[in-house]
Amino acid sequence: MVNMMLWTTLSFSAVVAHGSIIPRQNAGGLNWAALIRNAPEVQRHQKSIQRALNKGLPYSEGLLEASDNLVKLDGLSEKERKCMYLRNNIKEDGFQSYMDINPHPDAPDQITGPVERKIEITTSTAVVDVSRLGWNKEVATEIGGSATAEASGGIGVFSASLSATVYGNQRTSGGQNGEAYKQTEFRQDVRREEVCPPNSICRIMTWTYTRTIKGKCFLTPYFDEKCYTGDKRKGKYSLGLFPSCPPLEGVATQFFDFNYDNYKSAAGFGPDNQGLKMHKPGMIKANKYDEDCTFTYALRDENGIPVKASANIIETDTDSAKKSAVTKTPKAVGWFTDEKDVRSCELEDGWFMQANNAYYIPTEAGGQGIWEYRDDLPEPEGLEEKCPQHSSLSKRAVTGRDKKGPPPNNLFKVVIIDDGVPEFLEKLNSNSNEGYAANTILDGELEVEDPGYIIKDGPGEPEPEPSAQFCVAQLNK
């Protein structure tokens, strides 16, 4: 079980006699991503991005022959094998999509006493964490942290045949990583001054955005007639269309359990799936390779530059250095979202919880009626069940219009100083890359790494019988 509190924090900074704040011994202990993500403006941006990214779903594909140690291709000629592909799709029904950020400090912490201090900023560095990108890599959490979910079997064993990722009008040939760019840091020279208020700790941070799509994946082998004939008017056919036509039937049954009792009513074409002519759902009893999957990518513009934003994160001197005399936490109730889109996990007895072990403890429950950072308290019972990951998509949170929530958590303020999201959203309206920038596609074709090449018959070369081409011809009669 993954603990939602993967990041630990020290208690909020103590106040000394002259009013300054003792610096944290471990500044990296805070989950900066969760803290920034819960800022109202960042929450609004993430919702706007999610609404704008709606043109389709990514898929990976490649030559089926690359997995010839796993698949029997009996009866297929060499020419046909070079035009036989495998595609890994995310099911359109029931998928989830959520955002995360990857922060990077642009300057050392500034600590003030009774007088404010100016912060000079000379560089802004956006960092993309490529280790979290690709297929089955990232399972982020709402309250903080992440977990790796590498595929060790099932669809994962066909990775050699899933060498290209296609999304929108972009493709990569990075295999399971799906990331074309090797550059991880994008540094920009700037000249800017910000102010750190009295009795505060300030940190300037720049972050990039990632998006994760989570759902059910399934494998579809298909025959590319355009590859086989050289005729660009030809199509791509799921082998689910050929339950009784050898040699395609022999390959298809390695991926599908056919519903032969439903053969007549389910014969023919179903809805196309991103350029792939599909079988009707009723033709298949079950996909033999059907499992949970995720795809995570960094949001970029069409030139591959990551979408970024910067902020001055201000930690203020408050009474939170004094802890409430409580040692136990009540049970979790569920997510609460206020009118500014700030999320808190509601607990029993009027308590609320946010990232980094931040608790609002009401006076009636022995608290001070303010937010406190309490890494010393035990995790609330039922936290993962009642405030689960990605619940904004699977279960609607209670909103501030329905009931009274906690006061604003002012222990930290996220003051946006540079924001690339509005420009990114504007560009999304003019292209279809879904924020996924990679290698451009030539001639409008969704080719793959080491694509199946076109082999034309020489003079007098006989058509093999039975053949994939014969099956397609019979289907199109």
C-alpha positions as CSV (number, residue, x, y, z in Angstrom):
1,M,0.0,0.0,0.0
2,V,1.3,3.4,-1.0
3,N,1.2,5.9,1.8
4,M,-0.3,9.2,0.6
5,M,2.1,11.0,2.9
6,L,5.3,10.0,1.1
7,W,6.9,13.3,1.9
8,T,7.6,14.2,5.5
9,T,7.9,17.8,6.9
10,L,9.4,19.4,9.8
11,S,7.2,21.4,12.2
12,F,6.6,25.0,11.0
13,S,9.5,27.3,11.6
14,A,10.1,28.5,15.2
15,V,10.1,32.2,16.0
16,V,13.2,33.6,17.9
17,A,13.3,36.6,20.1
18,H,14.1,39.2,17.4
19,G,11.2,38.0,15.3
20,S,13.1,36.2,12.5
21,I,12.5,32.5,11.6
22,I,14.9,29.7,12.2
23,P,15.5,28.1,8.8
24,R,14.3,24.5,8.3
25,Q,17.0,21.9,8.7
26,N,15.6,20.0,5.7
27,A,13.9,22.3,3.2
28,G,13.6,19.4,0.8
29,G,11.3,17.7,3.2
30,L,8.3,19.7,2.1
31,N,6.3,18.4,-0.8
32,W,6.5,21.5,-2.9
33,A,4.6,20.0,-5.8
34,A,1.6,19.3,-3.6
35,L,1.8,22.8,-2.0
36,I,1.9,24.6,-5.4
37,R,-0.7,22.3,-6.9
38,N,-3.2,23.3,-4.2
39,A,-2.9,27.0,-4.9
40,P,-6.2,28.4,-6.3
41,E,-4.7,29.8,-9.5
42,V,-2.8,26.6,-10.2
43,Q,-6.0,24.6,-9.6
44,R,-7.9,26.7,-12.1
45,H,-5.1,26.4,-14.6
46,Q,-5.1,22.6,-14.3
47,K,-8.9,22.4,-14.8
48,S,-8.6,24.7,-17.9
49,I,-5.9,22.5,-19.3
50,Q,-7.9,19.3,-18.7
51,R,-11.0,20.8,-20.5
52,A,-8.8,21.8,-23.5
53,L,-7.1,18.4,-23.9
54,N,-10.0,16.5,-25.4
55,K,-9.1,15.5,-28.9
56,G,-8.2,11.9,-28.4
57,L,-6.1,9.3,-26.5
58,P,-2.5,8.2,-27.1
59,Y,-1.6,4.8,-28.3
60,S,1.6,2.8,-28.9
61,E,2.3,0.5,-31.8
62,G,5.0,-1.2,-33.9
63,L,5.7,-4.3,-36.0
64,L,4.2,-7.5,-34.7
65,E,7.1,-9.4,-36.1
66,A,9.4,-7.7,-33.5
67,S,7.7,-10.0,-31.0
68,D,8.0,-13.1,-33.1
69,N,9.2,-15.1,-30.1
70,L,5.8,-14.5,-28.5
71,V,3.5,-14.7,-31.5
72,K,3.1,-17.4,-34.1
73,L,2.8,-15.9,-37.6
74,D,2.3,-19.2,-39.4
75,G,0.9,-19.0,-42.9
76,L,2.0,-15.4,-43.5
77,S,4.5,-14.6,-46.2
78,E,7.5,-12.4,-45.4
79,K,5.8,-9.6,-47.3
80,E,2.7,-9.9,-45.1
81,R,4.7,-10.0,-41.9
82,K,6.3,-6.7,-42.8
83,C,2.8,-5.1,-42.8
84,M,1.4,-6.7,-39.7
85,Y,1.3,-4.4,-36.6
86,L,0.3,-4.4,-33.0
87,R,-1.4,-1.5,-31.3
88,N,-1.9,-0.7,-27.6
89,N,-4.9,1.4,-27.1
90,I,-6.5,3.0,-24.0
91,K,-10.2,2.3,-23.8
92,E,-12.3,5.4,-24.3
93,D,-14.8,4.3,-21.6
94,G,-13.8,5.1,-18.0
95,F,-10.4,6.6,-18.5
96,Q,-9.2,9.2,-16.0
97,S,-6.9,12.2,-16.6
98,Y,-5.0,14.2,-14.0
99,M,-2.3,16.8,-13.7
100,D,0.9,17.1,-11.7
101,I,3.8,19.5,-11.6
102,N,7.6,19.2,-11.3
103,P,9.1,22.2,-9.3
104,H,12.7,23.5,-9.3
105,P,14.2,26.2,-7.1
106,D,15.5,29.2,-9.0
107,A,17.3,30.9,-6.0
108,P,18.3,30.1,-2.4
109,D,15.8,30.6,0.4
110,Q,15.5,34.1,1.6
111,I,14.9,34.6,5.3
112,T,13.8,37.9,6.7
113,G,13.5,39.5,10.1
114,P,11.4,42.6,10.9
115,V,12.3,44.2,7.5
116,E,11.4,43.0,4.0
117,R,14.2,41.9,1.6
118,K,14.4,42.1,-2.2
119,I,15.2,38.9,-4.1
120,E,17.1,39.2,-7.3
121,I,16.3,36.5,-9.9
122,T,18.7,36.0,-12.8
123,T,17.7,32.6,-14.1
124,S,14.5,30.5,-14.5
125,T,15.0,26.8,-14.9
126,A,12.2,24.5,-16.0
127,V,13.0,20.8,-15.4
128,V,11.3,17.8,-17.0
129,D,11.6,14.6,-15.0
130,V,11.8,12.1,-17.8
131,S,11.9,9.1,-15.4
132,R,8.2,9.7,-14.7
133,L,7.2,9.9,-18.4
134,G,5.9,7.2,-20.7
135,W,3.7,4.1,-20.4
136,N,3.0,2.6,-16.9
137,K,5.4,4.9,-15.1
138,E,3.6,7.3,-12.9
139,V,0.7,7.0,-10.4
140,A,0.6,10.4,-8.7
141,T,-1.4,11.1,-5.5
142,E,-3.6,14.0,-4.6
143,I,-2.1,14.7,-1.1
144,G,1.5,14.1,-2.2
145,G,4.1,11.7,-3.6
146,S,4.0,9.2,-6.4
147,A,4.5,5.5,-7.0
148,T,6.0,3.6,-9.9
149,A,3.9,1.1,-11.6
150,E,6.1,-0.6,-14.1
151,A,4.5,-3.4,-16.2
152,S,6.2,-6.7,-15.6
153,G,4.0,-8.9,-17.7
154,G,0.9,-9.0,-19.8
155,I,1.0,-6.1,-22.4
156,G,4.5,-5.2,-21.2
157,V,6.0,-8.3,-22.7
158,F,5.2,-6.9,-26.2
159,S,7.3,-3.8,-25.6
160,A,9.4,-4.6,-28.7
161,S,6.3,-4.3,-30.8
162,L,5.1,-1.1,-29.2
163,S,8.1,1.0,-30.1
164,A,6.3,4.2,-31.2
165,T,3.8,6.4,-29.3
166,V,1.3,8.4,-31.3
167,Y,-0.7,11.2,-29.8
168,G,-2.6,13.9,-31.7
169,N,-0.5,14.9,-34.7
170,Q,2.8,13.8,-33.0
171,R,4.7,10.6,-32.7
172,T,7.8,9.4,-30.8
173,S,10.0,6.4,-31.2
174,G,11.2,6.1,-27.6
175,G,9.6,2.8,-26.8
176,Q,7.8,2.5,-23.5
177,N,9.2,5.9,-22.4
178,G,7.4,7.7,-25.3
179,E,9.7,10.8,-24.9
180,A,11.5,12.1,-27.9
181,Y,13.5,14.9,-26.2
182,K,16.7,14.2,-24.3
183,Q,16.9,17.7,-22.9
184,T,15.6,17.8,-19.3
185,E,16.5,21.3,-18.2
186,F,15.4,24.5,-20.0
187,R,17.3,27.5,-18.6
188,Q,16.2,31.1,-19.3
189,D,18.1,34.2,-18.3
190,V,15.8,36.7,-16.6
191,R,16.2,40.0,-14.7
192,R,13.5,40.3,-12.0
193,E,13.1,41.5,-8.5
194,E,10.6,40.1,-6.0
195,V,10.0,41.1,-2.4
196,C,10.1,38.8,0.6
197,P,7.9,40.2,3.4
198,P,9.0,40.7,7.0
199,N,9.3,37.6,9.2
200,S,9.1,35.1,6.3
201,I,10.9,32.5,4.3
202,C,10.7,32.9,0.5
203,R,11.6,30.6,-2.2
204,I,11.4,31.3,-6.0
205,M,10.4,28.2,-7.9
206,T,9.7,27.3,-11.6
207,W,7.7,24.2,-12.4
208,T,6.6,22.2,-15.4
209,Y,3.3,20.4,-15.9
210,T,2.7,16.7,-16.6
211,R,-0.5,14.9,-17.5
212,T,-1.3,11.3,-16.7
213,I,-4.0,9.3,-18.5
214,K,-5.1,6.3,-16.6
215,G,-7.4,3.5,-17.8
216,K,-7.7,0.1,-19.3
217,C,-5.3,-0.8,-22.2
218,F,-5.9,-3.6,-24.7
219,L,-3.9,-5.0,-27.6
220,T,-5.1,-5.1,-31.2
221,P,-3.1,-6.7,-34.0
222,Y,-3.8,-5.3,-37.4
223,F,-2.9,-5.7,-41.1
224,D,-1.9,-2.5,-43.0
225,E,-3.1,-3.0,-46.6
226,K,-1.6,0.3,-47.6
227,C,1.8,-1.0,-46.6
228,Y,1.2,-4.2,-48.5
229,T,-0.1,-2.8,-51.8
230,G,1.5,0.7,-51.9
231,D,-1.9,2.1,-52.5
232,K,-2.5,5.1,-50.1
233,R,-6.3,4.7,-50.4
234,K,-6.1,1.3,-48.6
235,G,-6.8,1.0,-44.9
236,K,-5.7,-0.7,-41.7
237,Y,-7.7,-3.7,-40.5
238,S,-8.1,-5.1,-37.0
239,L,-7.6,-8.8,-37.0
240,G,-10.8,-9.0,-35.0
241,L,-12.5,-8.7,-38.3
242,F,-11.2,-12.1,-39.4
243,P,-12.5,-14.8,-37.0
244,S,-12.6,-17.5,-39.7
245,C,-10.2,-16.5,-42.5
246,P,-6.7,-18.0,-42.4
247,P,-3.9,-17.0,-42.0
248,L,-5.2,-13.9,-40.1
249,E,-7.5,-16.0,-38.0
250,G,-4.5,-17.9,-36.5
251,V,-2.9,-14.6,-35.4
252,A,-6.1,-13.1,-34.2
253,T,-7.0,-16.0,-31.9
254,Q,-3.8,-15.3,-30.0
255,F,-5.2,-12.0,-28.9
256,F,-9.0,-12.4,-28.9
257,D,-11.6,-14.9,-27.7
258,F,-14.1,-14.8,-30.5
259,N,-17.8,-15.1,-29.9
260,Y,-18.7,-17.5,-32.7
261,D,-22.3,-17.8,-31.4
262,N,-22.7,-14.2,-32.3
263,Y,-20.9,-14.4,-35.6
264,K,-23.7,-13.3,-38.0
265,S,-25.0,-10.4,-36.0
266,A,-21.6,-9.1,-35.1
267,A,-20.0,-9.5,-38.6
268,G,-18.8,-6.3,-40.3
269,F,-17.1,-3.1,-39.3
270,G,-17.5,-1.4,-35.9
271,P,-16.5,2.3,-35.3
272,D,-13.0,3.3,-36.5
273,N,-10.4,3.7,-33.8
274,Q,-7.9,6.5,-34.9
275,G,-7.5,5.3,-38.4
276,L,-7.9,1.6,-37.6
277,K,-10.9,-0.2,-39.1
278,M,-12.3,-2.1,-36.1
279,H,-14.4,-5.2,-35.5
280,K,-17.8,-4.8,-33.7
281,P,-17.5,-5.3,-29.9
282,G,-20.0,-8.2,-30.0
283,M,-17.5,-10.2,-32.1
284,I,-15.2,-10.6,-29.2
285,K,-15.9,-12.4,-25.9
286,A,-12.7,-11.1,-24.3
287,N,-9.4,-9.4,-25.1
288,K,-6.6,-11.7,-24.0
289,Y,-4.5,-8.7,-23.2
290,D,-6.6,-6.2,-21.2
291,E,-5.1,-4.5,-18.1
292,D,-4.7,-1.3,-16.2
293,C,-2.3,1.2,-17.7
294,T,-1.1,4.8,-17.5
295,F,0.5,7.2,-19.9
296,T,2.3,10.3,-18.5
297,Y,3.8,13.1,-20.6
298,A,5.2,16.6,-20.1
299,L,3.0,19.4,-21.5
300,R,5.0,21.1,-24.3
301,D,4.3,23.6,-27.1
302,E,4.6,22.5,-30.7
303,N,8.4,23.3,-30.6
304,G,9.0,20.9,-27.6
305,I,9.4,23.7,-25.0
306,P,7.7,22.7,-21.7
307,V,4.8,24.7,-20.4
308,K,6.1,26.4,-17.2
309,A,5.2,28.9,-14.5
310,S,7.1,30.5,-11.7
311,A,6.1,31.8,-8.2
312,N,7.4,33.3,-5.1
313,I,6.4,30.9,-2.3
314,I,6.1,32.7,1.0
315,E,6.1,31.0,4.3
316,T,4.9,33.4,7.0
317,D,5.5,33.8,10.7
318,T,2.3,32.6,12.4
319,D,1.2,31.1,15.7
320,S,1.5,27.6,14.1
321,A,4.9,27.2,15.9
322,K,2.8,26.4,18.9
323,K,1.2,23.0,18.6
324,S,-2.3,22.2,19.7
325,A,-2.4,19.7,22.6
326,V,-3.8,16.9,20.5
327,T,-2.1,13.5,19.8
328,K,-4.8,11.7,17.8
329,T,-6.5,12.3,14.5
330,P,-10.2,11.6,13.7
331,K,-11.4,9.5,10.8
332,A,-11.4,10.7,7.2
333,V,-14.8,11.7,5.8
334,G,-14.1,12.8,2.1
335,W,-12.7,15.4,-0.1
336,F,-13.9,19.0,0.3
337,T,-13.3,21.7,-2.4
338,D,-13.9,25.3,-1.5
339,E,-15.2,28.1,-3.8
340,K,-11.6,28.9,-4.8
341,D,-11.0,25.2,-5.9
342,V,-8.7,24.5,-2.9
343,R,-9.0,20.9,-1.9
344,S,-8.9,19.6,1.7
345,C,-9.6,16.1,3.1
346,E,-12.5,16.5,5.6
347,L,-12.0,14.6,8.9
348,E,-14.5,14.0,11.6
349,D,-15.1,16.5,14.5
350,G,-14.6,19.5,12.1
351,W,-11.0,18.8,11.2
352,F,-9.5,19.2,7.7
353,M,-6.2,18.1,6.2
354,Q,-4.1,19.2,3.3
355,A,-0.7,18.2,1.8
356,N,2.4,18.1,3.9
357,N,0.5,17.0,7.0
358,A,-1.3,20.4,7.3
359,Y,-4.2,20.1,9.7
360,Y,-7.0,22.6,10.6
361,I,-8.0,21.7,14.2
362,P,-11.1,23.6,15.5
363,T,-11.1,25.0,19.0
364,E,-14.0,22.7,19.9
365,A,-11.7,19.7,19.2
366,G,-8.8,21.1,21.3
367,G,-7.1,23.0,18.6
368,Q,-6.3,26.7,18.0
369,G,-8.8,27.2,15.2
370,I,-5.9,27.7,12.7
371,W,-3.9,25.6,10.3
372,E,-0.9,23.7,11.7
373,Y,1.8,21.5,10.2
374,R,1.8,18.4,12.3
375,D,4.0,15.6,11.0
376,D,3.9,14.1,14.5
377,L,0.2,13.1,14.2
378,P,-0.8,9.7,13.0
379,E,-2.3,9.3,9.6
380,P,-6.2,9.5,9.8
381,E,-8.0,6.2,9.6
382,G,-9.6,5.7,6.2
383,L,-7.5,8.4,4.5
384,E,-6.8,6.5,1.3
385,E,-10.4,5.2,1.1
386,K,-12.3,8.4,1.8
387,C,-9.8,10.8,0.1
388,P,-8.5,8.6,-2.7
389,Q,-6.2,9.4,-5.5
390,H,-7.7,11.2,-8.5
391,S,-11.1,11.4,-6.8
392,S,-12.0,14.6,-8.7
393,L,-12.6,12.3,-11.6
394,S,-14.0,9.2,-10.0
395,K,-16.1,10.8,-7.3
396,R,-17.2,14.4,-7.1
397,A,-15.9,16.3,-4.1
398,V,-18.2,18.2,-1.8
399,T,-18.0,21.9,-2.7
400,G,-17.9,25.0,-0.5
401,R,-21.4,26.0,-1.6
402,D,-22.8,22.9,0.1
403,K,-21.2,23.2,3.6
404,K,-18.8,25.3,5.6
405,G,-15.2,24.5,5.2
406,P,-12.0,25.5,6.9
407,P,-10.5,29.0,6.7
408,P,-7.8,29.7,4.1
409,N,-4.4,28.0,4.8
410,N,-2.2,31.1,4.9
411,L,0.9,29.3,6.2
412,F,2.1,29.4,2.6
413,K,1.3,31.9,-0.2
414,V,2.0,31.0,-3.8
415,V,2.4,34.3,-5.7
416,I,2.5,33.7,-9.4
417,I,5.2,35.8,-11.1
418,D,5.4,34.2,-14.6
419,D,2.8,32.0,-16.2
420,G,2.9,30.1,-19.6
421,V,-0.4,28.4,-19.3
422,P,-2.6,31.1,-20.9
423,E,-0.4,31.2,-24.0
424,F,-0.4,27.4,-24.1
425,L,-4.2,27.2,-23.9
426,E,-4.5,29.7,-26.8
427,K,-2.2,27.6,-29.0
428,L,-4.1,24.4,-28.3
429,N,-7.0,25.9,-30.2
430,S,-4.9,26.1,-33.3
431,N,-3.4,22.6,-33.4
432,S,-4.0,19.1,-32.4
433,N,-0.9,18.1,-30.5
434,E,-2.7,17.8,-27.1
435,G,0.4,19.3,-25.5
436,Y,2.4,16.3,-26.6
437,A,5.3,17.5,-28.8
438,A,7.5,15.0,-30.5
439,N,8.8,14.0,-33.9
440,T,6.7,15.3,-36.7
441,I,4.8,12.9,-38.9
442,L,5.7,12.8,-42.6
443,D,3.0,12.8,-45.3
444,G,0.4,12.7,-42.6
445,E,1.0,9.0,-42.0
446,L,1.2,7.5,-38.5
447,E,4.4,5.6,-39.1
448,V,6.4,3.8,-36.5
449,E,10.0,3.2,-35.7
450,D,11.5,0.9,-38.4
451,P,8.1,1.0,-40.2
452,G,6.9,-1.8,-42.3
453,Y,8.3,-1.1,-45.7
454,I,6.4,-1.5,-48.9
455,I,7.3,-4.5,-51.0
456,K,5.9,-4.6,-54.5
457,D,5.5,-7.9,-56.4
458,G,8.0,-8.6,-59.1
459,P,6.8,-9.7,-62.5
460,G,5.0,-12.9,-62.4
461,E,5.3,-13.3,-58.6
462,P,2.2,-15.4,-57.5
463,E,-0.1,-14.2,-54.7
464,P,0.2,-16.7,-51.8
465,E,-2.9,-18.7,-50.9
466,P,-4.4,-18.3,-48.4
467,S,-3.3,-14.8,-47.8
468,A,-4.0,-11.7,-45.7
469,Q,-4.8,-9.8,-48.8
470,F,-7.4,-12.4,-49.8
471,C,-9.0,-12.1,-46.3
472,V,-9.3,-8.3,-46.7
473,A,-10.8,-8.7,-50.2
474,Q,-13.4,-11.1,-48.9
475,L,-14.3,-8.7,-46.1
476,N,-14.8,-5.8,-48.5
477,K,-17.0,-7.7,-50.9
